[in-house]
Amino acid sequence: MATNANDTTRAHIRLRFIEGVKSELRLISKDGQQLTASTTTVLLLNLSQNGLCFLSGLHLPVQHNYFVEFRMTISNVQIMVRGKIVWNAKQDNQYAHGVRFECSNTLRSLIIGVMNQEILERQPQQQKIHYLYSRLLNTKRLHYSG
């Protein structure tokens, strides 16, 4: 149960990647321009409909004047999503970063669907989780179609 406004963003189910999933990361300006000439590969630790956590040797600041853009493949679906770094913490000789997505409701629904597919592929016996994701996805579809 959420106890304050900041806790409500943590109320969503997270898909944890035990072995990690690699993603390409780019730094993007607010107007959509790439800030650096190169991209880097980061390790995704978990994913929710509203954000993700990744591990990298980079120590990215918590600022609202740039976006991080991720290109990843989960359950054979390629996803590109942008967000903002909302926290970071040193973890051994690397940094864990928390990202809150800034995306359309359509992309958010795609992320929910991909998470559901990944859960079913990992543990098909988890019908309760499948039901919760399906219900969430259908609720969003009904809400946005009417």
N, C-alpha and C positions, 0 to 999 in steps of 0.2 A: 504494500500500500504506500502511495506517495505521501510524504509528510510536508513537502513544500513544492513550490513551482519548479525548482531545479530537478527534483526527483521524478517528475512526470516524464521526462525524456528517457529515463532509465526503466520505465515500466514495460518496455517492449521486449519480446523474446529475442535473444541473441543466438545467432548461429556461430558456434565456436569452431575454429579450424585447428584441430589438434596438431597437424603437421604444417599448418600455415598454407596460405594460398598466395602465390606471387601476383603482384599487380604493378603496372607501370604508373609512375607518379610524375606529374608535371606541376609546376607552379604557374598560376594564371592570374593576370591582373583582373581588376573588377570589370574592365571593359572587354575581357576575353582574350587578351594578348598573352602569348607565352612569355614568362619573365626570364627564363634561362634557355640557353640553346640546347641543353641536354635534358633527357629524362633519366629517372633512376628507378630501379626495381626495389619494391618494398615487400614486406611479408605481412599479409593480413592475418590478424589474430581472431577477430570476430566481426560479425555483420548484423545489423538490425535494419528495420525499414527506415530509420531516421539517421543512421550513421554507421561508422565502423571504427575499429582500432587497428593500428598498424605499427610495425616495428621497423626501425631504420637506424642507420648510423648518423643520419641527419638530425640536428636539433632545430626543429622548425618553431618559430615563435608563435605565441597565441596573440594574433592580431587580426583585425577585421578588414585590412586593406588588400588582401589577396585571397585567392582560392587555391585549393589543391584539387587536381583532377586525377581520377583513377580510371584506368582501363584494365578490366579484369575479366576472366572467364570463370563462371561458376555453373556447374551442371550443363556444360556445353553451350551456355548462353553468354555472349559477350555483352558487357555492361560498361558504359562510360558515365561517370557521375562526378559532380563537383561538390565541394563542401568547404567548411572552414575548420581550422584547428581550434578546438575548444579547451584542450588540456594536453600536457605532456609530462612524462616522468622518466627519469633515468632508470634503465633496466640493464644491469651488468654494464657492458661497454657500448650499449645502444640506447635508443630512446623509443618509448611507446608514446604514440600520439592518438588522441581521440578526435574524431571528425564528426561534425554535424552536417548532414546533407543539405544542400540548397538545390532542390530539384522539383520537377512537376509532379502532380499527383499520378499521372500516367506512368512515369518512371518509377515512382514509389510502389505502385501496384505491380510493376514488372519485378522489382526487387523482392516483394513479398512472394510472388509466384515462384521465383527462382529459389528463394529460401525454402519454400514448401517442397519443391522438387528435390532439393538437396537432402532435406530431412527424410523424405520418403525413400530416396536411394540409399541412404545410410542405414535407416531403421524402419523398414516397411511395417513393422508391427506397432509403430507409434501412431495409432489411429487418432488418439486424442489430440495430439499436436497437429496432425493433418486437418482434423476437423476445425481447430481454432484458426489456423491459417486460412482455410477455405472460407470460413465464416467471415473473417476479417476482410478478405479479398472481395467476397460477395457484398458485404456491407458497403465497402468503398464504391463498388460498381453501382449499386443501387442509389447511393447518395449522389454520385456524380452524373447519373443519367437522368435524374428527375429534378 
